[in-house]
Amino acid sequence: MTKLFPALAFGGLALLTSCGSPAPEAPPAIDMAALTATIQAMEDAYAAGYTAKDADAVVAYYADDVVSYTKEKEPLRGKAAVRQDLTEGFAKDTLGVKPTYKVTEIFVEGDHLTEIGSSTSTDAAGNETNHGTYFSVFKKNGDGWQCIRDISVSHKPAEKPAPVMQ
């Protein structure tokens, strides 16, 4: 009996563990080409809004609680802060800046997506005024995506102030 009890206990344990719930199904495969096209369309709409100096069209890209990081400024927190910054920038634009954005990589995990892209800005005559790299983090919102964080880096060297003549 002493040898039979451990064998029955082990067999019962094996039976109980084999009757557990089935393994969860793997999430559906992501169509990365379609997702990249969706994010590129968002970038194109952002650029069109920026070119038209339409702050509302640009902030449609963002979630209400966005935090946007730009050089030489404190982070912009929320759509209202982004809208105000854009409006002020549009008022100072004397070059007719036209940006373009190109998705270079995307990474998806659950309901979050990280995009890495390149940016180029030209003036009204088509001359490049700036270029750089940006990162945007999106969160799924219903059937679409909204940017919750972004940061951009210019590759253009900073202009050095002219020496002061004394």
Backbone as ProteinMPNN parsed JSONL, in Angstrom:
{"seq_chain_A": "MTKLFPALAFGGLALLTSCGSPAPEAPPAIDMAALTATIQAMEDAYAAGYTAKDADAVVAYYADDVVSYTKEKEPLRGKAAVRQDLTEGFAKDTLGVKPTYKVTEIFVEGDHLTEIGSSTSTDAAGNETNHGTYFSVFKKNGDGWQCIRDISVSHKPAEKPAPVMQ", "coords_chain_A": {"N_chain_A": [[0.818, -1.186, 0.0], [2.034, 1.2, 0.646], [3.586, 1.769, -1.536], [1.717, 2.017, -3.487], [0.124, 4.257, -2.875], [1.747, 6.675, -3.402], [1.961, 6.36, -6.189], [-0.717, 6.476, -7.04], [-1.335, 9.053, -6.144], [0.442, 10.621, -7.683], [-0.499, 9.964, -10.263], [-3.127, 10.959, -10.077], [-2.575, 13.676, -9.772], [-1.337, 14.216, -12.217], [-3.503, 13.747, -13.912], [-5.263, 15.793, -13.105], [-3.81, 18.129, -13.786], [-3.644, 17.832, -16.525], [-6.176, 18.315, -17.383], [-6.674, 20.982, -17.381], [-7.479, 24.385, -18.363], [-7.554, 25.18, -21.87], [-4.646, 26.171, -23.745], [-4.091, 29.651, -24.258], [-5.208, 31.3, -27.26], [-3.042, 32.305, -29.894], [-2.353, 35.721, -30.617], [-3.837, 37.394, -33.446], [-1.996, 37.546, -36.52], [-0.081, 40.412, -37.367], [-0.573, 42.687, -39.943], [1.962, 44.123, -41.15], [2.651, 45.756, -43.318], [0.232, 47.013, -43.985], [-0.26, 48.325, -41.584], [1.96, 50.036, -41.434], [1.359, 51.632, -43.657], [-0.952, 52.867, -42.695], [0.06, 54.408, -40.55], [1.841, 56.003, -41.998], [0.008, 57.444, -43.534], [-1.15, 58.957, -41.503], [1.054, 60.531, -40.826], [1.369, 61.926, -43.223], [-1.023, 63.4, -43.248], [-0.593, 64.991, -41.004], [1.625, 66.488, -41.917], [0.397, 67.834, -44.073], [-1.495, 69.389, -42.696], [0.271, 70.964, -41.228], [1.647, 72.338, -43.277], [-0.484, 73.805, -44.296], [-0.832, 75.45, -42.203], [-2.653, 74.818, -40.212], [-3.54, 74.342, -37.192], [-5.439, 72.776, -35.828], [-5.823, 70.608, -37.552], [-3.33, 69.418, -37.358], [-3.154, 68.728, -34.595], [-5.015, 66.71, -34.481], [-3.724, 64.356, -34.767], [-2.797, 63.682, -32.289], [-3.274, 62.224, -28.975], [-5.432, 63.226, -26.275], [-3.959, 63.476, -23.904], [-1.293, 63.834, -24.659], [2.297, 64.042, -24.604], [4.713, 66.047, -25.796], [7.956, 66.335, -26.948], [10.325, 68.748, -27.665], [13.189, 70.403, -29.064], [15.076, 72.572, -26.998], [12.941, 73.47, -25.436], [10.501, 73.207, -22.833], [8.684, 70.16, -22.201], [5.67, 69.778, -24.074], [2.485, 69.518, -22.824], [-0.425, 67.911, -23.37], [-3.121, 68.467, -25.761], [-3.934, 71.171, -26.012], [-1.651, 72.658, -25.313], [0.097, 71.853, -27.347], [-1.305, 72.795, -29.587], [-1.228, 75.585, -29.071], [1.554, 76.062, -29.195], [2.042, 75.375, -31.868], [0.444, 77.302, -33.198], [1.742, 79.689, -32.446], [4.237, 79.208, -33.635], [3.507, 79.017, -36.362], [2.738, 81.657, -36.828], [5.185, 82.933, -36.787], [6.513, 81.927, -38.953], [8.21, 82.672, -41.734], [9.194, 81.53, -43.943], [7.561, 79.73, -45.225], [7.453, 77.012, -44.503], [7.537, 73.604, -45.351], [6.914, 70.505, -44.252], [7.971, 67.048, -44.544], [7.35, 63.668, -43.748], [8.646, 60.463, -43.107], [7.97, 57.184, -42.532], [10.164, 54.925, -41.089], [10.608, 52.704, -39.474], [8.53, 50.489, -37.59], [7.29, 49.285, -34.497], [5.354, 46.981, -32.799], [3.463, 46.257, -29.938], [1.02, 44.737, -28.355], [-1.431, 47.052, -27.536], [0.093, 49.242, -28.168], [2.299, 51.166, -30.212], [5.395, 51.89, -31.633], [6.969, 54.282, -33.55], [9.611, 55.029, -35.745], [10.993, 57.592, -37.582], [11.945, 59.646, -40.423], [12.504, 63.104, -41.051], [12.036, 65.936, -43.164], [12.346, 69.317, -43.937], [11.347, 71.921, -46.073], [11.727, 75.126, -47.688], [9.564, 77.633, -49.217], [10.62, 77.797, -51.764], [11.588, 75.285, -52.159], [14.003, 74.61, -51.063], [16.011, 72.785, -48.812], [15.527, 73.182, -45.392], [15.808, 71.967, -42.995], [16.47, 68.768, -41.502], [15.904, 65.568, -40.001], [15.349, 63.165, -37.34], [12.648, 61.354, -35.891], [10.744, 60.053, -33.132], [7.771, 58.45, -32.41], [5.212, 57.486, -30.199], [2.422, 55.505, -30.149], [-0.952, 54.853, -29.124], [-3.474, 52.453, -29.289], [-6.716, 53.384, -30.205], [-9.839, 52.646, -30.249], [-10.62, 51.878, -33.535], [-8.431, 53.135, -34.529], [-5.264, 54.89, -34.211], [-3.519, 56.924, -31.851], [-1.183, 59.457, -31.196], [0.763, 59.428, -28.319], [3.166, 60.189, -27.232], [5.927, 62.039, -28.404], [9.056, 62.833, -29.946], [11.555, 64.812, -31.442], [14.558, 65.112, -33.354], [16.877, 67.281, -34.639], [19.089, 67.148, -37.39], [20.525, 69.105, -38.352], [23.26, 71.222, -37.957], [23.647, 73.324, -35.095], [23.258, 76.809, -35.325], [25.919, 78.996, -34.914], [26.282, 81.772, -32.791], [27.02, 85.048, -34.028], [30.257, 86.473, -33.601], [30.812, 88.859, -31.05], [31.664, 92.11, -31.622], [33.985, 94.254, -30.201]], "CA_chain_A": [[0.0, 0.0, 0.0], [2.882, 2.384, 0.716], [4.055, 2.075, -2.883], [0.549, 2.301, -4.301], [-0.362, 5.604, -2.596], [2.446, 7.69, -4.208], [1.639, 6.182, -7.609], [-2.063, 7.02, -7.234], [-1.273, 10.514, -5.957], [1.085, 11.192, -8.877], [-1.436, 9.781, -11.379], [-4.224, 11.92, -9.881], [-2.043, 15.02, -10.05], [-1.155, 14.304, -13.665], [-4.835, 13.836, -14.499], [-5.798, 17.125, -12.823], [-3.116, 19.16, -14.554], [-3.9, 17.668, -17.957], [-7.541, 18.721, -17.667], [-6.783, 22.429, -17.197], [-8.012, 25.136, -19.505], [-6.672, 25.115, -23.04], [-3.699, 27.277, -23.896], [-4.716, 30.781, -24.961], [-4.902, 31.391, -28.684], [-2.074, 33.328, -30.256], [-3.014, 36.876, -31.227], [-3.758, 37.34, -34.908], [-0.79, 38.129, -37.113], [-0.218, 41.822, -37.718], [-0.198, 43.038, -41.313], [2.875, 45.248, -40.942], [2.589, 46.66, -44.47], [-0.985, 47.816, -43.838], [-0.078, 49.186, -40.422], [2.899, 51.078, -41.849], [0.613, 52.536, -44.542], [-1.848, 53.644, -41.839], [0.862, 55.404, -39.825], [2.338, 56.951, -42.997], [-1.126, 58.33, -43.862], [-1.253, 59.912, -40.394], [2.175, 61.476, -40.967], [1.054, 62.775, -44.378], [-2.067, 64.342, -42.819], [0.091, 65.921, -40.105], [2.414, 67.39, -42.762], [-0.535, 68.68, -44.826], [-2.005, 70.369, -41.745], [1.364, 71.886, -40.902], [1.863, 73.175, -44.453], [-1.637, 74.706, -44.383], [-0.848, 76.218, -40.947], [-3.924, 74.462, -39.584], [-3.174, 73.691, -35.931], [-6.424, 71.752, -35.489], [-5.544, 69.423, -38.374], [-2.124, 68.783, -36.819], [-3.382, 68.109, -33.285], [-5.85, 65.515, -34.64], [-2.742, 63.27, -34.684], [-2.442, 63.436, -30.895], [-4.215, 61.906, -27.903], [-5.661, 64.378, -25.399], [-2.928, 63.565, -22.87], [0.011, 63.751, -25.299], [3.461, 64.8, -24.147], [5.55, 66.227, -26.98], [9.264, 66.861, -26.58], [11.014, 69.441, -28.742], [14.466, 70.938, -28.583], [15.168, 73.878, -26.36], [11.662, 73.834, -24.832], [9.921, 72.262, -21.89], [7.711, 69.306, -22.884], [4.306, 70.263, -24.254], [1.607, 68.531, -22.201], [-1.813, 68.022, -23.787], [-3.404, 69.037, -27.087], [-4.01, 72.639, -25.962], [-0.279, 73.178, -25.332], [0.622, 71.613, -28.696], [-2.007, 73.742, -30.467], [-0.689, 76.929, -28.817], [2.916, 76.1, -29.726], [1.932, 75.395, -33.334], [-0.104, 78.606, -33.61], [2.831, 80.666, -32.3], [5.236, 78.906, -34.663], [2.958, 79.393, -37.668], [2.746, 83.125, -36.921], [6.572, 83.374, -36.988], [7.067, 81.284, -40.146], [8.32, 83.554, -42.905], [9.778, 80.748, -45.038], [6.595, 78.822, -45.843], [8.02, 75.686, -44.258], [6.74, 72.438, -45.744], [7.584, 69.289, -43.772], [7.589, 65.711, -44.99], [7.709, 62.653, -42.756], [8.744, 59.141, -43.714], [8.073, 56.077, -41.584], [11.273, 54.033, -41.422], [10.429, 51.47, -38.715], [7.487, 50.457, -36.567], [7.334, 48.159, -33.575], [4.03, 46.863, -32.188], [3.308, 45.367, -28.786], [-0.319, 44.921, -27.802], [-2.139, 48.24, -28.024], [1.056, 50.329, -28.344], [3.117, 51.111, -31.419], [6.468, 52.879, -31.68], [7.399, 54.601, -34.913], [10.823, 55.815, -35.957], [10.879, 58.149, -38.92], [12.831, 60.742, -40.813], [11.772, 64.308, -41.433], [12.72, 66.944, -43.967], [11.576, 70.544, -44.124], [11.823, 72.779, -47.161], [11.081, 76.438, -47.747], [8.635, 77.78, -50.343], [11.36, 77.578, -53.01], [11.994, 73.89, -52.237], [15.326, 74.422, -50.468], [15.956, 72.125, -47.509], [15.82, 74.047, -44.247], [16.105, 71.125, -41.844], [16.162, 67.344, -41.605], [16.173, 64.914, -38.733], [14.74, 61.893, -36.978], [11.651, 61.485, -34.835], [10.141, 58.873, -32.542], [6.398, 58.659, -31.946], [4.599, 56.337, -29.54], [0.975, 55.545, -30.361], [-1.81, 53.924, -28.397], [-4.684, 52.094, -30.033], [-7.922, 54.05, -29.729], [-10.88, 52.126, -31.137], [-10.043, 51.307, -34.751], [-7.296, 53.942, -34.978], [-4.11, 55.12, -33.347], [-3.27, 58.311, -31.477], [0.158, 59.663, -30.661], [0.762, 59.804, -26.904], [4.479, 60.778, -26.951], [6.812, 62.168, -29.556], [10.277, 63.614, -29.781], [12.264, 64.937, -32.713], [15.946, 65.54, -33.266], [17.364, 67.879, -35.877], [20.448, 66.778, -37.772], [21.153, 70.345, -38.804], [24.103, 71.79, -36.899], [23.161, 74.57, -34.507], [23.951, 77.994, -35.816], [26.702, 79.66, -33.878], [26.047, 83.215, -32.816], [28.122, 85.845, -34.572], [31.088, 87.015, -32.528], [30.518, 90.228, -30.665], [32.816, 92.99, -31.859], [34.11, 95.256, -29.14]], "C_chain_A": [[0.869, 1.26, 0.0], [3.43, 2.761, -0.653], [2.898, 2.476, -3.782], [0.065, 3.743, -4.097], [0.399, 6.674, -3.398], [2.117, 7.572, -5.7], [0.254, 6.734, -7.916], [-2.069, 8.545, -7.11], [-0.652, 11.173, -7.192], [0.164, 11.093, -10.086], [-2.597, 10.754, -11.282], [-3.781, 13.335, -10.195], [-1.851, 15.214, -11.548], [-2.494, 14.464, -14.365], [-5.423, 15.233, -14.298], [-5.119, 18.206, -13.66], [-3.361, 19.025, -16.044], [-5.305, 18.122, -18.336], [-7.741, 20.222, -17.492], [-7.336, 23.101, -18.437], [-7.033, 25.089, -20.666], [-5.755, 26.334, -23.08], [-4.378, 28.424, -24.648], [-4.292, 30.809, -26.429], [-3.896, 32.501, -28.922], [-2.819, 34.508, -30.867], [-2.892, 36.798, -32.747], [-2.488, 38.023, -35.409], [-1.077, 39.576, -37.522], [0.245, 42.022, -39.156], [0.651, 44.302, -41.235], [2.848, 46.238, -42.107], [1.375, 47.577, -44.356], [-0.853, 48.784, -42.664], [0.893, 50.329, -40.736], [2.203, 52.098, -42.747], [-0.338, 53.423, -43.729], [-1.081, 54.75, -41.121], [1.424, 56.432, -40.809], [1.233, 57.927, -43.395], [-1.336, 59.361, -42.752], [-0.154, 60.959, -40.487], [1.92, 62.438, -42.129], [-0.01, 63.812, -44.025], [-1.488, 65.4, -41.882], [0.848, 66.96, -40.942], [1.512, 68.336, -43.556], [-1.128, 69.758, -43.925], [-0.959, 71.412, -41.404], [1.6, 72.853, -42.062], [0.752, 74.208, -44.601], [-1.74, 75.634, -43.163], [-2.188, 76.058, -40.225], [-3.618, 73.657, -38.319], [-4.148, 72.583, -35.563], [-6.195, 70.468, -36.293], [-4.315, 68.682, -37.84], [-2.434, 68.071, -35.507], [-4.342, 66.925, -33.357], [-5.003, 64.246, -34.524], [-2.566, 62.784, -33.246], [-3.603, 62.985, -30.02], [-4.345, 63.148, -27.016], [-4.536, 64.574, -24.391], [-1.503, 63.438, -23.431], [1.067, 64.526, -24.507], [4.403, 64.83, -25.34], [6.841, 66.938, -26.573], [9.904, 67.504, -27.81], [12.269, 70.087, -28.182], [14.294, 72.347, -28.009], [13.854, 74.391, -25.783], [11.304, 72.799, -23.776], [8.932, 71.379, -22.67], [6.337, 69.983, -22.955], [3.376, 69.177, -23.743], [0.168, 68.814, -22.581], [-1.962, 68.72, -25.128], [-3.413, 70.559, -27.074], [-2.619, 73.248, -26.024], [0.348, 72.995, -26.717], [-0.001, 72.609, -29.665], [-1.437, 75.158, -30.306], [0.715, 77.067, -29.399], [2.907, 76.161, -31.25], [1.469, 76.763, -33.831], [0.969, 79.686, -33.535], [3.898, 80.449, -33.372], [4.765, 79.288, -36.051], [3.009, 80.903, -37.867], [4.147, 83.655, -37.213], [7.185, 82.835, -38.281], [7.038, 82.247, -41.33], [8.851, 82.805, -44.128], [8.756, 79.91, -45.79], [7.059, 77.391, -45.715], [7.016, 74.59, -44.624], [7.478, 71.184, -45.268], [7.115, 68.041, -44.521], [8.112, 64.73, -43.949], [7.675, 61.299, -43.435], [8.918, 58.103, -42.615], [9.24, 55.193, -42.016], [11.177, 52.695, -40.691], [9.212, 51.608, -37.816], [7.636, 49.167, -35.762], [6.005, 48.133, -32.84], [4.088, 45.872, -31.037], [1.953, 45.653, -28.168], [-0.995, 46.133, -28.401], [-1.225, 49.468, -28.127], [1.913, 50.088, -29.587], [4.17, 52.202, -31.301], [6.893, 53.039, -33.129], [8.71, 55.365, -34.846], [10.734, 56.31, -37.389], [11.908, 59.225, -39.183], [11.966, 61.912, -41.256], [12.671, 65.213, -42.265], [11.796, 68.141, -44.078], [12.212, 71.343, -45.246], [11.118, 74.125, -47.063], [10.195, 76.497, -48.994], [9.318, 77.535, -51.69], [11.832, 76.134, -53.166], [13.371, 73.614, -51.671], [15.19, 73.782, -49.091], [16.359, 73.101, -46.415], [16.188, 73.24, -43.012], [15.832, 69.671, -42.216], [16.527, 66.697, -40.278], [15.471, 63.584, -38.592], [13.704, 62.158, -35.901], [11.221, 60.102, -34.36], [8.738, 59.266, -32.11], [5.893, 57.363, -31.334], [3.094, 56.526, -29.649], [0.282, 54.546, -29.451], [-3.058, 53.697, -29.239], [-5.881, 52.777, -29.382], [-9.054, 53.635, -30.666], [-10.236, 51.434, -32.326], [-8.795, 52.045, -35.215], [-6.199, 54.03, -33.932], [-4.024, 56.604, -33.033], [-1.888, 58.394, -30.859], [0.05, 60.128, -29.211], [2.091, 60.43, -26.475], [5.207, 60.931, -28.279], [7.999, 63.045, -29.197], [10.957, 63.666, -31.141], [13.659, 65.493, -32.467], [16.347, 66.079, -34.625], [18.782, 67.392, -36.145], [21.217, 67.997, -38.262], [22.004, 70.909, -37.67], [23.509, 73.11, -36.383], [23.972, 75.736, -35.062], [24.682, 78.652, -34.656], [26.438, 81.153, -33.952], [27.287, 83.944, -33.364], [28.946, 86.415, -33.411], [30.734, 88.484, -32.279], [31.79, 91.059, -30.855], [32.852, 94.049, -30.767], [34.934, 96.41, -29.58]], "O_chain_A": [[0.486, 2.275, -0.581], [3.711, 3.932, -0.91], [3.096, 3.211, -4.749], [-0.362, 4.384, -5.057], [-0.244, 7.516, -4.025], [2.01, 8.584, -6.392], [0.063, 7.39, -8.94], [-2.732, 9.236, -7.883], [-1.17, 12.174, -7.686], [0.057, 12.047, -10.857], [-3.015, 11.318, -12.293], [-4.519, 14.105, -10.809], [-2.175, 16.275, -12.082], [-2.607, 15.238, -15.315], [-6.014, 15.794, -15.22], [-5.787, 19.098, -14.183], [-3.293, 20.021, -16.764], [-5.587, 18.295, -19.522], [-8.881, 20.686, -17.46], [-7.624, 22.445, -19.438], [-5.824, 24.971, -20.465], [-6.063, 27.385, -22.517], [-5.155, 28.185, -25.573], [-3.186, 30.405, -26.788], [-3.903, 33.518, -28.228], [-3.815, 34.314, -31.564], [-1.95, 36.202, -33.268], [-1.981, 38.957, -34.789], [-2.177, 39.907, -37.964], [1.328, 41.576, -39.536], [0.125, 45.415, -41.251], [3.008, 47.44, -41.895], [1.476, 48.779, -44.603], [-1.288, 49.932, -42.75], [0.656, 51.469, -40.337], [2.434, 53.299, -42.612], [-0.509, 54.6, -44.046], [-1.525, 55.898, -41.089], [1.48, 57.619, -40.486], [1.497, 59.115, -43.575], [-1.665, 60.513, -43.033], [-0.4, 62.143, -40.254], [2.22, 63.627, -42.029], [0.081, 64.965, -44.446], [-1.857, 66.572, -41.961], [0.727, 68.162, -40.705], [1.832, 69.516, -43.698], [-1.252, 70.912, -44.336], [-1.263, 72.6, -41.302], [1.739, 74.057, -41.846], [1.007, 75.35, -44.985], [-2.621, 76.491, -43.098], [-2.765, 77.015, -39.709], [-3.457, 72.438, -38.375], [-3.732, 71.55, -35.039], [-6.358, 69.368, -35.766], [-4.271, 67.452, -37.869], [-2.023, 66.925, -35.32], [-4.473, 66.195, -32.374], [-5.528, 63.177, -34.213], [-2.23, 61.623, -33.011], [-4.76, 63.314, -30.281], [-3.469, 64.012, -27.014], [-4.194, 65.708, -24.056], [-0.606, 62.976, -22.727], [0.772, 65.518, -23.841], [4.836, 63.79, -25.835], [6.817, 67.996, -25.943], [10.008, 66.878, -28.864], [12.393, 70.29, -26.974], [13.495, 73.16, -28.474], [13.662, 75.6, -25.653], [11.755, 71.655, -23.831], [8.4, 71.811, -23.693], [5.91, 70.664, -22.022], [3.465, 68.031, -24.183], [-0.402, 69.826, -22.173], [-1.08, 69.452, -25.577], [-2.946, 71.182, -28.027], [-2.416, 74.249, -26.711], [1.049, 73.882, -27.203], [0.705, 73.204, -30.479], [-1.194, 75.846, -31.297], [1.03, 78.078, -30.026], [3.677, 76.911, -31.85], [2.039, 77.313, -34.774], [1.097, 80.503, -34.447], [4.402, 81.412, -33.95], [5.54, 79.828, -36.84], [3.295, 81.373, -38.969], [4.287, 84.715, -37.824], [8.277, 83.256, -38.661], [5.975, 82.586, -41.852], [8.946, 83.373, -45.216], [9.046, 79.424, -46.883], [7.063, 76.64, -46.69], [5.839, 74.639, -44.267], [8.531, 70.837, -45.802], [6.008, 67.997, -45.057], [9.17, 64.933, -43.353], [6.787, 61.019, -44.24], [9.89, 58.138, -41.861], [9.303, 54.76, -43.166], [11.609, 51.669, -41.216], [8.898, 52.699, -37.34], [8.045, 48.124, -36.273], [5.571, 49.157, -32.312], [4.679, 44.798, -31.145], [1.759, 46.688, -27.532], [-1.124, 46.244, -29.62], [-1.707, 50.6, -28.168], [2.205, 48.949, -29.952], [3.857, 53.324, -30.906], [7.142, 52.063, -33.836], [8.893, 56.237, -33.997], [10.436, 55.541, -38.303], [12.638, 59.653, -38.29], [10.857, 61.738, -41.762], [13.89, 65.249, -42.092], [10.593, 67.986, -44.291], [13.434, 71.434, -45.36], [10.061, 74.25, -46.444], [10.094, 75.519, -49.735], [8.669, 77.114, -52.648], [12.415, 75.786, -54.193], [13.866, 72.493, -51.783], [14.347, 74.193, -48.293], [17.396, 73.759, -46.5], [16.809, 73.763, -42.086], [15.058, 69.386, -43.13], [17.355, 67.214, -39.527], [15.058, 62.961, -39.57], [13.858, 63.074, -35.093], [11.323, 59.117, -35.091], [8.551, 60.32, -31.503], [6.112, 56.279, -31.875], [2.559, 57.575, -29.288], [0.856, 53.529, -29.063], [-3.617, 54.627, -29.819], [-6.037, 52.751, -28.161], [-9.211, 54.202, -31.747], [-9.417, 50.529, -32.167], [-8.161, 51.633, -36.186], [-6.215, 53.335, -32.915], [-4.408, 57.442, -33.849], [-1.475, 57.518, -30.1], [-0.655, 61.09, -28.906], [2.142, 61.129, -25.462], [5.119, 60.073, -29.158], [7.95, 63.869, -28.284], [10.94, 62.694, -31.897], [13.902, 66.233, -31.514], [16.176, 65.409, -35.643], [19.579, 67.245, -35.219], [22.411, 67.92, -38.549], [21.522, 71.057, -36.547], [22.948, 73.896, -37.146], [25.188, 75.656, -35.24], [24.132, 78.836, -33.57], [26.378, 81.731, -35.037], [28.424, 83.51, -33.184], [28.399, 86.789, -32.374], [30.403, 89.23, -33.201], [32.846, 90.738, -30.311], [31.831, 94.665, -30.46], [35.143, 97.348, -28.811]]}, "name": "protein", "num_of_chains": 1, "seq": "MTKLFPALAFGGLALLTSCGSPAPEAPPAIDMAALTATIQAMEDAYAAGYTAKDADAVVAYYADDVVSYTKEKEPLRGKAAVRQDLTEGFAKDTLGVKPTYKVTEIFVEGDHLTEIGSSTSTDAAGNETNHGTYFSVFKKNGDGWQCIRDISVSHKPAEKPAPVMQ"}
